C-alpha cells in the first residue's frame, strides 16, 4: 500500500467516524426536552395557585388534553383518521364508574381497570381498521362509536341508561388525598395522570416503534419495503391509544362522580378531532395546546353568546384549516429551534 | 448447475383487459448483474411490483432462493433479502435521512417494535446509519428534512435505504432517472460499486449504463420476454435492435 492510499484510507475512516459521531449527536438531540414543554407544565402547576376558582375548567382541560393526545398517537403518528375515539373514552368512564359503584372506590385502581377494558375494546376493533381508505376507516370508527352509545343506552340495568350512572363516591387517592368540594384535588389528580401519560407517550413517540408509525403514515408502500409490519404496529398503537382514552374517561367519571351517556356521544369524537386540528398533529403537545384553546374559547364564547358559540368554534376551525398549518408552521420556523418544536408535522 | 436466486414462472398481470405482464418466466443467477430493458410501457415496473409484492399477480409464481414467495407481503420479502428502489422516489418526506436509515436498520435488526427506549439509545444502529450515509455521500445532509434535499441526494437516499436492509437481491428501478447531469456520476458510481455478493436486477433506459454494468440482459416487449442473453448477444441481436435499440439509433 502506498503512502497516498494509506492516507486516503485513514482520512476516509476518520470521516466515517465523524459521521457516526454526528449521527449519534443528531439522534440524541431529536428527543431532548424542548422549552415549550417545560413552560406548559410550569403553567399548569402555576394555574393551581393563581386560579383557585377555576379548578373545574382546568380539570376539564386536563382530561380533554389526555383524550386528545391519545388520539394523536393514532392520527398524528399512524395516520389513522377516527370519528369514534369517544367509544374508548366512554367505555373507560363506565368501567371506572361501575367499579366505584360495585367493587372498590379507590381511584387509581379505577384508572387501571378503565385502561384494561378500553384497551381490550381497542385491540378487538383495531382489526376492523386495518383495511381500507381513510373514508372506510372514518365510517368504521364512526359506526363503532354509534354502536357503543346505543349499547350503553339499551343496557340500562348496568349503565343506568339515559339517566346515567350515579350514586358512587371515590375514596381518597391512594388513601392519602381526599377529593374536595372545590375540585382542587381533582385538578392535581388529573394533571398528575396527564403528566405521567404524556411522559409515557413521549417515550413511545421517540422510540423505534414511534418512528415506524410515522413511516407508515408518511409512505406505507416504502414502509413495507424496509420491512415495517404495518398491521401489527397499527394494532399495538390503536390498543395503547384506546387505553389512554379510557383513562381520560375514567378521570371524568371519578372527578364528577357521575357517568352520563354523553361520554359516548358522537360530538365527543368530533370535538376531540377538532381539538387536535387546532393544536396540530404528530407531536403530542398539539393535544394539550388544542385542549387549552378549545376549552377557553368555548368558555369565553358561551358567556358572550350562550346560544351561538358553536358558530364561532366552527368559524375558527374553517379559518384554521383554510390558512393551513403549513403557513402557521412557517411562522413558527422563525423561532429558535427549541421554541419552535420542529418535530411537528407540516 | 447454476445457482438461481430469483425466478418467476408464468407470471401474468392483467389490468382489466390490458395485459401488463404476459407469461414472464425469468431466472436471475446469484451475484448476477442482470438488466431488464424494453421500450416505454413494456411492463418493466409492473414486473418489479410483482416481484416485490407491491402488486399481486393474476397468475404465476415468484421464487426467492427456491421458495415460493408469491403470497408473501412486501415486508416479509424484504426480511428474506429481496428489496428494491423506486423509479419515482418513495421516501419519508418529513424524516431526515438519518431517521429514515435508522428505521430501516432497526427493522432489519428486529428491534423496531420496541417502544420503551429512544432510537438514540441504540448507538450501534445510529452509528451504522451514519456510516452508511457517509458512504453514499449523504453525511453532510443527514440531519436535514428529506423533502428539501436536492433530487440527486434524494436519489442516493433511495438506494441507501434499500441497502440498509442488507438485501441479497436488489432491484433497481431506473436509479439515475431524473437526476441532473452534474449529480449523475455520483449515483452511477454508487451503482457500479455495489458489493459483488448482492444480486442486482436493474431496469434502465440508459444504454451506456446497461452495457457497462450488466452481465446479462432481458428484453421486455409488450409485457413478455422478447429476448434474453449476454450483453454481446443482445447487442448483436437484429430483432432487439429493431424493436428497441432502433429508437436510439
Interface residues (C-beta under 8 A of the other chain):
Chain A: X15 X16 X18 X19 X20 X21 X22 X23 X24 X26 X27 X28 X30 X31 X203 X204 X206 X207 X208 X209 X210 X211 X212 X214 X215 X218 X219 X221 X222 X223 X224 X225 X226 X227 X228 X229 X230 X232 X233 X236 X345 X346
Chain B: X52 X53 X54 X73 X74 X75 X76 X78 X79 X83 X84 X86 X90 X91 X92 X93 X94 X95 X96 X98 X99 X100 X102 X103 X104 X106 X107 X108 X111 X112 X113 X114 X115 X116 X117 X118 X119 X120 X122 X123 X126 X127 X129 X130 X131 X133 X134 X135 X139 X142 X143 X161 X162 X164 X165
